[in-house]
């Protein structure tokens, strides 16, 4: 088990709880690389994984599997009844990413072309 494993799981569980409260299906997967699996409740084929690990300065951050940072995990700990700005940014980024995945295809115009 890696150092900080418990802290990593705590951050991921808090994120899963927040996303669940926003209507997503979010499940903590404690595997070799712990993550939160986020699923669109309207289409279970549309999912995304979110990782959590420390940055170079030792602070914890949520990450996409593509190694792109999402936002600071420490600030999400403040989420209880009223999320702070950073928590809203993190969950907002994840919400937007899932929304892009779940957007229905644009309807064809009168000529049958799609925008």
Protein Blocks (a to p, Z undefined) as FASTA:
>chain_A
ZZhklmmmmmmmmmmmmmmmnopacdddddfbdcdddddfklmkbccdddddddfkopac
dddfkopafbdfklmmmpckbccfklmmmmmmmmmmmmmmmpccddddfkopaZZ
